[in-house]
Amino acid sequence: MIDSALFAKVTIFSELDPPHLDALSRVATTRVYAAGEAILREDEPGDLFFVIVRGQVKVFVDSEHGREVVLTHLKAGDFFGEMALFDNETRSASVSALVASELVVLRRQDFLEVLADDFTIARRILSTLSGRLRRANDMIESLVLLDVGGRLARYLLGLAVDSGALGEDGWYTVSRPTHQVIANSIGASRETVTRLLRQFAERGLIRMRGSTVWIRDEPLRTTPAGTRKAADQILTPSTPETGKKGETPRRR
């Protein structure tokens, strides 16, 4: 039996009263996965719901050409695996652990009983699914309407908002994913990502040191992250001397 206090730390369960938490702890199990270990595979049958207690996972699909396309990264407090439980279809994507991760696992029947018993969880799941649908729409828009530079700009803006720490100097500090992970997320090659990140750094849009990247806040303060206009701004920023987009400051 899992300690019910564990569930109280997870967002979608945090508002449950003690009797519901105790009931949940009796039917749930925990699993630990090593970094790189597969958790789910695309197209396999699904009857389990997962909540991340600690660690981080990636959700991805393989293209017909064998290229891995990363859909999203999930961290502690996030959940996955719900779609196959709702529609009785196979898994729509694969999931693997990015780092050593501990997950709470619920079987389909137990999961559905929890939803039927308390609408709080259902409401939070629906809210999360709505957010994921919006991000999926943004990804589709990026792939259709933006070139690879624009897609990288949008990816960096999203990374800053989702997991960055904003400093008083107006720069977000973010733990930088590997160039291959970024490439898989925006549909580009690793070499292209490396070249573009270097160009962004040379233009003062980002700063990089080791596994840390600093992303400037100016486009985020003027335009909602994830829009084409925001991507345009980070690609063609205003300069201190001219205030005009795309102009290079004159050398003194």
Summary of the structure (lengths in Angstrom):
residues: 252
radius of gyration: 20.6
end to end distance: 69.7
largest distance: 70.6
contacts: 728
relative contact order: 0.11
helix: 44%
strand: 24%
